[in-house]
């Protein structure tokens, strides 16, 4: 029996994960990002959703408010360089369950394959978060177990686990030769000679 060829993904690795945002305490994908993944226009996706509104209760999909869109636009622009969200009539955010429901509304083969990739991305994200939480729990247990002499080591590990903070580069003009500031008396003497 011949070995199965690995199936090529329709979507570049990491694209889905980069599009997942947090809104109202839930991980979501926005309608415009989903439409791009499915290869349809955002208005077409939203139209299909509106026609099947009963399939999308509030825990599957919700409409973002203007201030949420503004905050998300700032986050999206700063983290991905993506264009800001436009103020259309509505911007919908879909939870994992809502995205699964989309495959029943958008019945194309691409929609089904893309949904499989999205579900896998959510699973990978959950596994990553669980691994990070596991590491934090294990570190806390070790910290309780050992005395204060290792406190510095544990603090260093926590700092390494934390997301790096962007640092502004040093600004200004620098000379290669360090000079000490001249006193007023020395300046007068130099000017008079």
Secondary structure, 3 states (H helix, E strand, C coil): CCCCCCCCCCCCCCHHHHHCEEECCEEEEEHHHHHHHHCCCHHHHHHHHHHCHHHCCCCCEEECCHHHHHHHHHHHHHHHCCCCCCCCCCCEEECHHHHHHHHHHCCCHHHHHHHHHHHHHHHHHHHHHHHHHHHHHHHHHHHHHCCHHHHHHHHHHHHHHCCCCCCCCCCCCCCCCCCCCCCHHHHHHHHHC
